[in-house]
């Protein structure tokens, strides 16, 4: 953006924000769907163990081991869901900044917000980055989120309405 006499501070420029987010250890997880799923499975297993320990204190579950494990399996899906929400919000923010025609920025603090309209060349460049790099990541996040949500909700419904 410097070639366009950009008034936006370097760290607030959408392209630089994208690069920083891509370098981030947490936000680089969804670069490939396989790596995202493997990491989420690790968190799910860890959460499952934690939920087993937490729910082991319930007298209600001491009568039915199956209910105890079943509920822990499906309630532990909440941890990967929360991670997916955080990932989605971060990548969606960058997507919106890259595709917008104007850049909102702060020169020195929250009280002096400014707006800069991107030149056509910059709009095209950032739109290309958004469509090639960010959009597939958002698509992967939505797909994985949908799968985990359906699993979680079906587990809750089964637990709620089936007596076993």
N, C-alpha and C positions, 0 to 999 in steps of 0.2 A: 504494500500500500504506500510505501514511501515515495515511489515514483509518481504518485498522484497528489503529492503534497497533502498527505492525510493528516488531519489534526488529531486523530484517534491515537491514544497512547498504545505503544507496541503490544503490551500484554492484554489489551482489550480489543485488538483487531481479530475479527472472526477466524481468519486463516491461522493466526498464531494460537488462538484458543483451541482450534481443532488439533493443531500439532501438539500442544501441551496435554490435551485430553488423551490423545493417542499414545503419548509416552507414559501416561499414568499407569501404574501397575493395576489398579482396580478397574479403570475404564477400558483397558486394553483386552480384558477377558472376552468380550463378544466379537473380537475380530474374526474368529472362525466359530461356527456353530458347534463343532465338536469340542473345542476347548472350553467353551461356555458351559456346555452340558456336563462335561467332566468335573469342572469346578463346582457347579451347582450340586452335583451328586455328592461330592465330598462334604459340602456344607450341609446337605440334607442328612447324610449319615451321622455327622457330628451332632446335628440338632436332634436326630432321632434318639441318640444315646442320652442326650441331655433331657429330652422330654420323657424318656423312660424313667430316668432317675427322679424327675419331678413328680410324675404321676404314680410312682411306686408308693408314695405315702398315702394314697387314697384308699380308704376302707372299701369303697364301692368297687374298685378294680381288683381288690384282693380276692373277690369271689369269682371273677371271670378273667382268666389270663388272656384269652383271645381278645376281649374288649380292650384290655389294657394295652396290648401290643398294637391292635388295630387303630385305636385312637392316637397312639404315639406316632405311628407311621404317617397318618394323614395330617395331624396337627403340626408335625415337624416340617411339613411342606411350606409353612408360613415363613420360615427363614429364607429359603430360596426366592419366594415371592417378594419379600422385602428387598432383597438384593437386586432382583430384576427391576423393581420399581425405581430404585436409586439409579441403576444403570440407564434405564429408559429416560428418566428425567434429565440426566446429564447429556446424553446423546441428542435428545430432542431439543434441548436448549441450543446446542451447537448447530443443529440442523436449521432451526429457525433463524439464528444469527447469520448463517451462511446464505440462506435463501431470501432474506429480507432485502429490501431496496435501500433501507437506511440503517445506519449503525448508531445505536444509542451508546454513549460513553460518558465517563466522568473524568474531568480534567484533574481535579485534586481531591475530591470527596463526594459524598452522596448528595450534597446540597447544590452542586453546580453541573447537573446533567445537561448534556448537549446531544444534538442529532446531526449526523453527517450523511449526506446522500452519496451512495457509491457511484463511481463512474461506470459506464456500460461495460468496459473491459473487465473491471473488478467484479461486477455482478455476474458476468458469464463465467469467469474463472471460479468464483465461489459456488455458483450454481452447479458447476461441473463436479467440484469436490463433494458437494452435498449429495448429488445423485449417484456418483460412483463409489464414494467411500462411506458416507454416513447412512444413506437410505438402506443398503443391505444389512447394516448392523441393526437398524431400527426394526427391519422386517424379521430378522432372527430373534430379536428380543421379544417381539410381539408373538411370534410363533411359540417360543418356549414358554412365555408367560401364559398363553392360552392353554397349552397342554397341562402345565402345572395347576392352573386354576380349575380346569375341568376335573383333574384327578382329586384335588383338594375338596372341591364341592361335592363330587360324587361320594367321596369317603365320608363326608359330614352327613350327607343325606342317607347313606346306607346305615351309618351309626345311629342316626336319629329315628329312622322308620322301620328298621328290621330288628326284631328281637332274636338275639342269639345267645 
